[in-house]
Amino acid sequence: MKNFFSMLMLGGTLSLAAQPASTDINWTPTIKFEQTTHDFGGIPEGPVATYEFDFTNTGNEPILIQTAQASCGCTTPEWPKTPIAPGKNGKIKVGYNSEGRPGAFTKDVTVTIVSGTNQDKTGTTKLTIKGNVNGKDGSTTPTKGKATISPMAEPNNKPTPVNSPIPH
C-alpha cells in the first residue's frame, strides 16, 4: 500500500511538471501607434533615412517591447528597453540605409509586445516604412543585381556533326 501511494505521489508530481506554462491567447497588446506606416516619398541615395513611430500604452498594466525585428539588414529599429507604464508614451525609431539601393522600397518591422505583469501575455504588430531612393546618378532603378536580357538565338534543330570517333 505504501508503494501504491508513493507511485501515486510520484505520478502526480510528474504530471504537474509536464504541464505547459499557461498563455493568454486572447490578450491583445494595449499599445496604440499614431500610425503604423510611414512613406518617406523620394529620398536621396546615401544617408540613412529615419522615422520615429510614436505610441501610447492605452491599457491598465505596464507593457514591454520585447523585440523589434526588421525584415532585412538595411533596416534598423531602436526601441525602449524598459517597461512603458499605463498612459505613458514611447517611440520606436526605424532607420533605412539607402546606400546602393536606388528605387522603390517597402520594409517591415515586427514588434513583439509583452505584458509587464505576465510574460505569458504576448502580441505582435507590424510597422512599415516605404519610399523611393533617388540614385546618385538621378536613377530610380536598382543597380545591384540588375538583370540584362539578351535576345535568344534561333533554335537549330539540326544534329551537331561529330568530327572524330569516340575513343574506346
C-alpha positions as CSV (number, residue, x, y, z in Angstrom):
1,M,0.0,0.0,0.0
2,K,2.9,2.3,0.8
3,N,4.4,1.7,-2.6
4,F,1.0,2.5,-4.2
5,F,0.8,5.9,-2.5
6,S,4.5,6.6,-3.4
7,M,3.8,5.8,-7.1
8,L,0.6,8.0,-7.0
9,M,2.6,10.9,-5.5
10,L,5.4,10.5,-8.0
11,G,3.0,10.3,-10.9
12,G,1.1,13.4,-9.7
13,T,4.4,15.3,-9.4
14,L,5.5,14.3,-12.9
15,S,2.1,15.2,-14.4
16,L,2.3,18.7,-12.8
17,A,5.8,19.2,-14.0
18,A,4.9,18.2,-17.6
19,Q,2.1,20.9,-17.8
20,P,3.0,23.7,-20.2
21,A,3.0,27.3,-19.0
22,S,-0.3,28.9,-19.3
23,T,-0.7,31.5,-22.0
24,D,-3.4,34.0,-22.6
25,I,-4.1,33.7,-26.3
26,N,-6.9,36.2,-26.1
27,W,-4.7,39.1,-24.8
28,T,-4.4,42.0,-27.2
29,P,-1.5,44.4,-26.5
30,T,-2.8,47.7,-25.3
31,I,-0.5,49.8,-27.4
32,K,-1.7,52.4,-29.9
33,F,0.5,53.8,-32.6
34,E,-0.3,57.2,-34.1
35,Q,0.5,55.5,-37.4
36,T,1.9,52.1,-38.5
37,T,3.1,53.0,-42.0
38,H,5.4,55.9,-43.0
39,D,6.0,56.9,-46.6
40,F,9.3,58.8,-47.0
41,G,8.4,59.7,-50.5
42,G,11.6,60.5,-52.6
43,I,14.9,60.4,-50.6
44,P,18.5,60.7,-51.8
45,E,20.8,57.7,-52.0
46,G,23.4,57.6,-49.3
47,P,22.2,58.9,-46.0
48,V,20.2,56.8,-43.5
49,A,16.5,57.9,-43.5
50,T,14.9,57.6,-40.1
51,Y,11.4,57.9,-38.7
52,E,10.0,57.6,-35.2
53,F,6.8,55.8,-34.7
54,D,5.0,57.3,-31.6
55,F,2.9,55.0,-29.4
56,T,0.9,55.1,-26.2
57,N,0.2,52.3,-23.7
58,T,-3.6,52.5,-23.5
59,G,-4.0,49.6,-21.1
60,N,-4.1,49.3,-17.3
61,E,-0.8,47.4,-16.9
62,P,2.8,48.1,-18.0
63,I,3.9,46.7,-21.4
64,L,7.4,45.9,-22.6
65,I,8.6,46.0,-26.2
66,Q,10.4,42.6,-26.2
67,T,11.8,42.8,-29.7
68,A,11.5,44.9,-32.9
69,Q,12.7,42.7,-35.8
70,A,13.4,44.2,-39.2
71,S,12.7,42.3,-42.4
72,C,16.3,42.8,-43.7
73,G,19.7,44.2,-42.7
74,C,19.2,47.6,-44.4
75,T,16.5,48.5,-41.8
76,T,17.4,49.1,-38.2
77,P,14.9,49.5,-35.4
78,E,15.6,51.0,-32.0
79,W,13.0,50.6,-29.1
80,P,12.7,51.4,-25.4
81,K,14.1,48.5,-23.3
82,T,12.2,49.5,-20.1
83,P,8.5,48.9,-19.3
84,I,6.0,51.5,-20.5
85,A,3.6,52.4,-17.8
86,P,-0.2,52.8,-18.5
87,G,-0.9,56.1,-20.2
88,K,2.7,56.8,-21.0
89,N,4.2,57.3,-24.4
90,G,7.2,55.8,-26.3
91,K,8.9,55.8,-29.6
92,I,10.3,53.1,-32.0
93,K,12.9,54.7,-34.3
94,V,13.4,52.9,-37.7
95,G,16.3,53.7,-40.0
96,Y,16.7,52.7,-43.6
97,N,20.2,52.6,-45.2
98,S,19.7,53.9,-48.7
99,E,23.3,53.5,-49.8
100,G,23.5,51.5,-53.1
101,R,19.7,50.9,-53.1
102,P,18.1,53.2,-55.7
103,G,14.5,52.5,-56.4
104,A,11.3,51.8,-54.5
105,F,11.4,50.0,-51.2
106,T,8.9,48.7,-48.6
107,K,10.3,47.3,-45.3
108,D,8.5,45.9,-42.3
109,V,9.4,45.8,-38.6
110,T,7.6,43.2,-36.5
111,V,7.2,44.5,-32.9
112,T,6.6,41.9,-30.1
113,I,5.0,43.3,-27.0
114,V,4.6,41.5,-23.7
115,S,2.7,42.3,-20.6
116,G,4.8,43.9,-17.9
117,T,3.0,41.8,-15.3
118,N,2.6,38.5,-17.0
119,Q,5.2,37.4,-19.5
120,D,2.8,34.8,-21.0
121,K,0.7,37.6,-22.5
122,T,2.3,38.5,-25.8
123,G,1.3,40.0,-29.0
124,T,2.7,41.5,-32.2
125,T,2.1,44.4,-34.5
126,K,3.8,45.4,-37.8
127,L,5.3,48.8,-38.7
128,T,6.1,49.6,-42.3
129,I,8.4,52.2,-44.0
130,K,8.4,52.8,-47.7
131,G,9.7,55.3,-50.2
132,N,11.7,55.7,-53.3
133,V,15.5,56.2,-53.3
134,N,16.7,58.7,-55.9
135,G,20.1,57.3,-57.1
136,K,23.3,59.4,-57.1
137,D,23.1,59.5,-60.9
138,G,19.5,60.5,-60.8
139,S,18.2,57.0,-61.5
140,T,15.4,55.3,-59.5
141,T,16.1,51.8,-60.6
142,P,18.2,49.3,-58.7
143,T,21.8,48.9,-59.8
144,K,22.7,45.8,-57.7
145,G,21.6,42.5,-59.2
146,K,20.3,44.2,-62.3
147,A,19.3,41.6,-64.9
148,T,20.1,42.0,-68.5
149,I,18.0,40.5,-71.2
150,S,19.6,39.3,-74.4
151,P,17.7,38.1,-77.5
152,M,17.7,34.3,-77.7
153,A,19.4,32.7,-80.7
154,E,17.2,31.0,-83.2
155,P,16.9,27.3,-82.3
156,N,19.0,25.0,-84.5
157,N,17.1,21.7,-84.8
158,K,19.9,20.1,-86.8
159,P,22.1,17.5,-85.1
160,T,25.6,18.6,-84.4
161,P,28.1,16.6,-86.5
162,V,30.8,14.6,-84.7
163,N,34.2,15.3,-86.4
164,S,36.1,12.4,-84.8
165,P,35.2,9.0,-83.5
166,I,34.9,8.5,-79.8
167,P,37.9,6.6,-78.5
168,H,37.2,3.1,-77.0
